[in-house]
């Protein structure tokens, strides 16, 4: 067991020089698959809300439409099927991926044909989109884990995350801009067509090897992944780390928009600096984090990026003292989004690195579902905390909340100042 843990936290054998790894076809596949996964997300949130609001649908109904996102949280329930069964074409991963993507494109087009005044019809169509989108996420996560060497997971995860964000930006920003010129039903047809790059990628990409084999029964696909995980050393502590690593960052992010408005920034300033400028800072942070992980390894990167995340959260407390200052806001946003992008890349790479390749789809789906828990539960009391403690006290608290995650990291991946050895 100790050998298993050590193998997971060391830099695995690289497949070639750094430049060759960065510009390899495997990294291009990770980027394009990330785009394909990010595209559908906001089509059932931002764009759908705008469509229903424009159609005069009651706000209560619009709010309830958030429930169509449940498949993203519950995807671990059907993930074992992708580990257990293999379709008779394209292989274990690409076969399911092609089916998910084609069904997803059809579901997006079908959502565009639904009537926004028929809540049950549009909710059903939106649920089909989120179900096939979550299914695509499951298979893509498994594919990325099995296709990349351990040493490449950091960069691969960062490119996946960046592709994901570009897909979200195209769907939300591009979708809303298009909706000013063409009907929403046509917008959804355009977005369905935007799934084509992902489908082409699936057809052209190689099928990953299966050195660990595959489950041969439903019981083996459902029970064995849990047994495999929880018999490892520090399994529970690793789960606690996944819950805590980005907890302070998540809590701070939940209240940043009210904070900006409260200290005097206009909506135009927020849009220009936070949304556009911050987007590119996040992209650059993810790329920088991925390249650094090729050199530092995942363990040391988790330490470095976790510390930077905590310091960047403290920047909001400093901004609360400075007040309305566009240069100060730009600096805080650039640093926070840059370090947040690095932290997210390391976080995703870490979760991929601890999965067993025999049960990749199931284990990664469970871990990624767990990752979303703090976003929902920890964000709930943030408004009360900010009101009670004041903005400066609230962001200081969020900074301190980063400490437990780093203490947990010390338990199963103790900090070593020298570079991890290449095995």
Secondary structure, DSSP 8 states (H G I E B T S, - for coil): -HHHHHHHTSB---SS-HHHHHTSHHHHHHHHHHHHHHHTGGGGTHHHHHHHHHTT--HHHHHHGGGGGHHHHHTHHHHHHHHH---SSS-TTHHHHHHHHHHHHHHHHHHHHS-TT-HHHHHHHHHHHHHHHHHHHHHHHHHHHHHS-GGGHHHHHHHHHHHHHHHHHIIIIIHHHHHTTS-HHHHHHHHHHTTHHHHHHHHHS-----TT---SSHHHHHHHHHHHHHTSTTHHHHHHHHHHTTHHHHHHHHTHHHHHHHTT--HHHIIIIIIIIHHHHHHHHHHHHHHHHHHH-HHHHHHHHHHHHHHHHHHHHHHHHH-S-HHHHHHHHHHHHHHHHHHHHHHHHHHHHTS-GGGHHHHHHHHHHHHTHHHHHHHHTHHHHHHHHHHHHHHHHHHHTHHHHHHHHHHHS---SS---B-
